[in-house]
């Protein structure tokens, strides 16, 4: 099975001026390195407009941008702790905007595994202790460790 969580795609204190710029930085690297197809960033932007992914968890504002598996060559989860919060519309409530602090960008290849992986990640977000550890994690290595242990990815 492919390794979903990779240390090379975890960013601490990532700077981006906007959601689109964030997608270009994170998703652009996935495209450049062949993890995703060249259509990935455009598909992320389009999907995020229609189906927002901002999540208001207990203690950390998170977004989980993702798109159809047709834009993915190899499964990967890229994570970024943002230097400054970026506005995302809330999942299930487009009218509400959240100042997101951490982004879990999903590039998932297997449509059947997609739901299972989303459930693992969302389950992790319901654990206050995990959210506290994510908030306190100051390095990419620590973020990786917290997510790896909590979500079993």
C-alpha positions as CSV (number, residue, x, y, z in Angstrom):
1,X,0.0,0.0,0.0
2,X,1.2,3.5,-0.8
3,X,2.3,5.6,2.1
4,X,-0.2,8.4,2.3
5,X,1.5,10.5,4.9
6,X,5.0,11.7,3.8
7,X,7.3,13.9,5.8
8,X,8.4,15.7,2.6
9,X,4.9,17.1,2.1
10,X,4.4,18.5,5.6
11,X,5.0,22.2,6.1
12,X,5.4,24.2,9.3
13,X,4.6,27.9,9.2
14,X,3.7,28.0,5.5
15,X,3.1,31.5,4.2
16,X,0.4,32.1,1.6
17,X,-1.5,35.3,1.0
18,X,-4.7,33.5,-0.1
19,X,-6.4,30.2,-0.4
20,X,-5.6,30.1,-4.2
21,X,-2.0,30.9,-3.5
22,X,-1.9,28.1,-0.9
23,X,-3.3,25.6,-3.4
24,X,-0.7,26.7,-5.9
25,X,2.1,26.2,-3.4
26,X,1.0,22.9,-2.0
27,X,-0.8,21.4,-4.9
28,X,1.7,22.9,-7.4
29,X,4.4,20.9,-5.7
30,X,2.4,17.7,-6.0
31,X,1.8,18.4,-9.7
32,X,5.5,19.2,-10.3
33,X,6.6,16.0,-8.6
34,X,4.1,13.8,-10.5
35,X,2.1,12.9,-7.4
36,X,-0.9,14.5,-9.1
37,X,-1.8,15.4,-12.7
38,X,-1.4,18.9,-14.0
39,X,-5.1,19.5,-13.6
40,X,-5.0,19.0,-9.8
41,X,-4.7,22.7,-8.6
42,X,-7.4,23.9,-10.9
43,X,-9.7,21.0,-9.8
44,X,-9.0,21.9,-6.1
45,X,-10.0,25.5,-6.7
46,X,-13.1,24.6,-8.6
47,X,-14.2,22.0,-6.0
48,X,-13.5,24.3,-3.0
49,X,-15.8,26.9,-4.5
50,X,-18.7,24.4,-4.9
51,X,-18.0,22.3,-1.8
52,X,-16.1,24.2,0.9
53,X,-13.9,22.2,3.3
54,X,-13.3,24.5,6.2
55,X,-14.0,22.7,9.6
56,X,-14.6,24.2,12.9
57,X,-13.1,21.7,15.3
58,X,-12.8,22.1,19.1
59,X,-9.6,24.1,19.3
60,X,-8.3,24.3,15.8
61,X,-9.7,25.6,12.5
62,X,-8.9,23.2,9.7
63,X,-9.5,22.7,6.0
64,X,-9.4,19.5,4.0
65,X,-9.2,20.5,0.3
66,X,-9.5,17.5,-2.1
67,X,-10.8,16.7,-5.5
68,X,-11.7,13.7,-7.7
69,X,-9.3,10.9,-8.0
70,X,-9.1,11.4,-11.8
71,X,-6.6,14.2,-11.0
72,X,-4.3,12.0,-8.9
73,X,-1.5,9.7,-9.9
74,X,-0.4,8.6,-6.5
75,X,-2.1,8.9,-3.1
76,X,-0.6,11.5,-0.7
77,X,-1.7,13.7,2.1
78,X,0.1,17.1,2.4
79,X,-0.3,19.1,5.6
80,X,0.5,22.7,6.3
81,X,0.5,24.7,9.5
82,X,-0.1,28.2,8.2
83,X,2.0,31.2,9.3
84,X,-1.1,33.3,9.1
85,X,-4.7,32.1,9.0
86,X,-6.4,31.9,5.6
87,X,-10.2,32.3,5.1
88,X,-12.1,29.2,3.9
89,X,-15.8,28.8,3.7
90,X,-17.2,26.3,6.2
91,X,-18.1,22.8,5.1
92,X,-21.9,22.6,4.9
93,X,-22.3,26.4,5.5
94,X,-20.9,28.5,2.6
95,X,-22.1,31.7,4.2
96,X,-19.7,31.2,7.2
97,X,-16.0,31.9,6.8
98,X,-13.3,30.3,9.0
99,X,-9.8,31.6,9.5
100,X,-8.1,28.3,8.9
101,X,-4.8,27.5,10.8
102,X,-4.0,24.1,9.4
103,X,-4.6,22.5,6.0
104,X,-4.8,18.7,5.2
105,X,-4.6,18.6,1.4
106,X,-5.8,15.2,0.2
107,X,-4.7,13.6,-3.1
108,X,-6.5,10.2,-3.0
109,X,-6.3,7.7,-5.9
110,X,-8.6,4.9,-4.8
111,X,-12.3,6.1,-4.7
112,X,-13.2,3.1,-2.4
113,X,-10.6,4.0,0.2
114,X,-11.4,7.7,0.0
115,X,-14.3,7.6,2.5
116,X,-12.4,5.4,4.9
117,X,-9.4,7.9,4.9
118,X,-11.7,10.8,5.3
119,X,-13.4,9.1,8.3
120,X,-10.0,8.4,9.9
121,X,-8.9,12.1,9.5
122,X,-12.3,13.5,10.7
123,X,-12.2,11.1,13.6
124,X,-8.8,12.4,14.5
125,X,-10.2,16.0,14.5
126,X,-12.9,14.9,17.1
127,X,-10.1,14.1,19.7
128,X,-9.3,17.2,21.8
129,X,-6.0,15.8,22.9
130,X,-4.9,15.3,19.3
131,X,-6.0,18.8,18.3
132,X,-4.0,20.2,21.3
133,X,-0.9,18.3,20.2
134,X,-1.4,19.5,16.6
135,X,-1.7,23.1,17.8
136,X,1.5,22.7,19.9
137,X,3.5,20.9,17.2
138,X,6.1,23.4,16.1
139,X,7.9,21.4,13.5
140,X,6.9,19.4,10.4
141,X,8.4,16.3,12.1
142,X,6.2,16.7,15.1
143,X,3.1,17.3,13.0
144,X,3.9,14.1,11.1
145,X,4.3,12.2,14.3
146,X,1.0,13.4,15.8
147,X,-1.0,12.6,12.6
148,X,0.7,9.3,12.0
149,X,-0.1,8.1,15.5
150,X,-3.6,9.5,15.7
151,X,-5.0,8.7,12.3
152,X,-3.0,5.5,11.6
153,X,-2.1,6.5,8.0
